[in-house]
Amino acid sequence: MTDYEFKTQMQRLSDAFPSHYSSQQRTKLIFERVKDLDLGWFRKLVDRIILTNDPRFNFDEASRGERLARKQINLTTDLIRASEAISEQITDQGFANALAEFGTNSLLDAVFKKRGNTDAAK
């Protein structure tokens, strides 16, 4: 999300709730929490805040939930790609050898090791 896109959405919030979202300090704090997320997600979040007519919103919780969801989607995508690549390219013995190179006995453990997250598979 660009600075311009963020400011456009913040202006919508400020127009709807001037006493709550007009502060530069609040804008900076919100930007720090959502700057790495995409515009579509932030736009939907702003729509929701405006439609519910409730300016009190926990941006920390919302952005944390979005990051967790994206992490799960990325992990699932990696698992599917790894599974498809392995099933198309190697035999059972080749698969066992590939897992041995990672020092694991399962595809899931190998993906987690590749991603640098050895605790997540346990």
C-alpha positions as CSV (number, residue, x, y, z in Angstrom):
1,M,0.0,0.0,0.0
2,T,1.4,3.4,-0.9
3,D,1.4,6.5,1.3
4,Y,-1.2,8.1,-1.0
5,E,-3.5,5.1,-0.9
6,F,-3.2,4.9,2.9
7,K,-3.9,8.7,3.3
8,T,-7.0,8.4,1.0
9,Q,-8.5,5.7,3.2
10,M,-7.6,7.7,6.4
11,Q,-9.3,10.7,4.9
12,R,-12.5,8.6,4.5
13,L,-12.2,7.7,8.2
14,S,-11.5,11.3,9.1
15,D,-14.5,12.5,7.1
16,A,-16.8,9.9,8.8
17,F,-15.3,10.4,12.4
18,P,-13.6,13.8,12.5
19,S,-13.0,13.7,16.3
20,H,-11.5,10.3,16.2
21,Y,-9.3,10.0,13.1
22,S,-8.1,13.6,12.4
23,S,-5.0,13.4,14.6
24,Q,-1.7,13.2,12.8
25,Q,-0.3,11.1,15.7
26,R,-3.2,8.5,15.4
27,T,-2.7,8.4,11.6
28,K,1.0,7.6,12.1
29,L,0.3,4.9,14.7
30,I,-2.3,3.3,12.4
31,F,0.1,3.5,9.4
32,E,2.8,1.6,11.5
33,R,0.4,-1.2,12.1
34,V,-1.0,-1.6,8.5
35,K,1.8,-0.4,6.2
36,D,2.9,-3.9,5.1
37,L,-0.7,-5.0,4.3
38,D,-2.4,-4.6,0.9
39,L,-4.7,-1.8,0.0
40,G,-7.7,-4.1,-0.7
41,W,-7.6,-5.4,2.9
42,F,-7.3,-1.9,4.3
43,R,-10.1,-0.5,2.1
44,K,-12.4,-3.3,3.3
45,L,-11.4,-2.6,6.9
46,V,-12.2,1.2,6.5
47,D,-15.6,0.2,4.8
48,R,-16.4,-2.0,7.8
49,I,-15.5,0.8,10.3
50,I,-17.7,3.3,8.5
51,L,-20.6,0.9,7.9
52,T,-20.7,-0.2,11.6
53,N,-20.6,3.5,12.6
54,D,-18.2,2.7,15.4
55,P,-14.9,4.6,15.3
56,R,-13.3,2.6,18.1
57,F,-11.4,-0.1,16.3
58,N,-8.4,-2.3,17.3
59,F,-6.0,-2.0,14.3
60,D,-3.4,-4.1,16.2
61,E,-5.8,-7.1,16.4
62,A,-7.1,-6.7,12.8
63,S,-3.6,-6.5,11.3
64,R,-2.3,-9.4,13.4
65,G,-5.2,-11.5,12.2
66,E,-4.5,-10.6,8.6
67,R,-0.8,-11.4,8.9
68,L,-1.6,-14.7,10.5
69,A,-4.1,-15.6,7.7
70,R,-1.6,-14.7,5.0
71,K,1.1,-16.7,6.7
72,Q,-1.2,-19.8,6.8
73,I,-2.1,-19.2,3.1
74,N,1.6,-19.0,2.2
75,L,2.5,-22.1,4.1
76,T,-0.4,-24.0,2.5
77,T,0.7,-22.8,-0.9
78,D,4.3,-24.0,-0.2
79,L,3.1,-27.4,0.9
80,I,0.9,-27.8,-2.2
81,R,3.8,-26.8,-4.5
82,A,6.3,-29.0,-2.8
83,S,3.8,-32.0,-2.9
84,E,3.1,-31.4,-6.6
85,A,6.7,-31.1,-7.5
86,I,7.7,-34.2,-5.6
87,S,4.9,-36.3,-6.9
88,E,5.7,-35.4,-10.5
89,Q,9.5,-35.6,-10.4
90,I,10.8,-38.4,-8.2
91,T,10.2,-42.0,-7.2
92,D,9.5,-43.2,-3.7
93,Q,13.2,-43.8,-3.2
94,G,14.1,-40.4,-4.5
95,F,11.5,-38.9,-2.2
96,A,13.1,-40.7,0.8
97,N,16.5,-39.5,-0.3
98,A,15.3,-35.9,-0.6
99,L,13.8,-36.0,2.9
100,A,17.0,-37.5,4.2
101,E,18.9,-34.5,2.8
102,F,16.7,-32.2,4.9
103,G,17.2,-34.5,7.9
104,T,13.5,-35.2,8.2
105,N,11.0,-38.0,7.7
106,S,8.1,-35.9,6.4
107,L,7.4,-33.4,3.7
108,L,5.8,-31.0,6.3
109,D,9.0,-31.0,8.4
110,A,11.1,-30.4,5.3
111,V,9.0,-27.4,4.3
112,F,9.2,-25.9,7.8
113,K,13.0,-26.3,7.8
114,K,13.2,-24.6,4.4
115,R,11.2,-21.7,5.8
116,G,13.4,-21.6,8.9
117,N,10.5,-22.4,11.2
118,T,11.5,-25.7,12.9
119,D,9.2,-25.4,15.9
120,A,6.0,-24.9,13.8
121,A,5.7,-28.5,12.6
122,K,5.7,-29.9,16.2
